[in-house]
Amino acid sequence: MRGLKALLATVIAMALLIAAGTAILVATVIKRLVHPAAPIASSASMPAITVPLDQPAGTRITGVVRQSDSSLALLLSGGGRPDRIVVWDEPAGRIVARADLER
């Protein structure tokens, strides 16, 4: 008899968890339908800017990583020099760090 009560309590608890999970799922779907996320700006609509990196001709940007809200780490290659990393400070409009990558 004791085992049946434990089984009944377990079944009721699981039913309550399933009902709560379903309610959360439905609420999330409704919220996203009513308040859709803002569209992400495509690269076609972003203005083109020129950044003076003072690198030799033939240099290519092979990788970009955002370091913080105001700086980018750029992986540069080519231009007759070894691969290198420069850290660009956007608000100041200047390079704040450089590192050459030896092979």
N, C-alpha and C positions, 0 to 999 in steps of 0.2 A: 504494500500500500504506500509505503514511504517513497519507493522508487517511482510510482505513478505520479505522485505530487511533484517530485523533482522534475520529471519529464514534462508535466503540464506547465510548470513554471518556466522551464527552458523554452518550450514552444511559444508561450505567451510573450516572453522577452524577445525572442527572435522575430515574432510577428510585429511587435512594436518597433524594433530596429528597422525592419523592412519598410514599414509604413513611414517612419521618419526619413529614411533615405529617399524614398520615392517622393515625399513632400519637398525635400530639399532640391532634388533633381528638377521637379516640375517648377518650383519657384525660380531656380536659376535659369531655366529655359525661358520662362515668361519674362524675367528681368532683361535678358539679353535681346529678346524680341522687341520689347518696349523701348529699351535704351541701347541701340546698337553702338558699337565702338566707332570712334572717329576714323575715317579712312586715312591710311598712311599715304603721305605725299610721294608720288612717284619721282624718279630721277629726272623725267622729262619736264616736270613743272618746277624743279629747283633751279635757281639761277646759277649760271656758270661763273666761277670765280678764278682768278689767276693768283697762284701762290708762288712767291719768289723763294725757291729753295736753294738757289745758287749752286746748282749741280751741273756737271758737264753734259754736253749734248749727247743724246743717246740713252740717258738715264730713264728707267721705267720704274713706276711704283708697282711693286708686286704684292704688296699687302698693306692693309690699314687696320689698326686696332685703336678703338677709343679708350684712352687712358682715364679720363675723367670728363666732367661736363665741358671742360675747356681745352683739352689737349688730345692730340692724335699721335700715335706712333706709326711712322711710315717706314716700310721696308723697301729700300731702293736697290736696284741692280743695274748693271750696264754702265755705259759712259766711260769705259776704260779703267774703272776703279773696282775694288772688291765690293761685295754686297755690304750695305750699311743700313743703319737705323737712325732716323732723325725723329725727334719729338717736337711737334709743331704746337705752339700755343696760339689758339684761334683768336682770343680777344686782343692779344698783343700783336698778332700778325708776324711772329718771328719764331725762329728755331731756338729752342731752349736747351737741347742736348743732342749730341751726335755720338755714334759708335760705329766703327768699322768692324766688319766681321771677317776675320782672317780664315783662310781655308787650310 
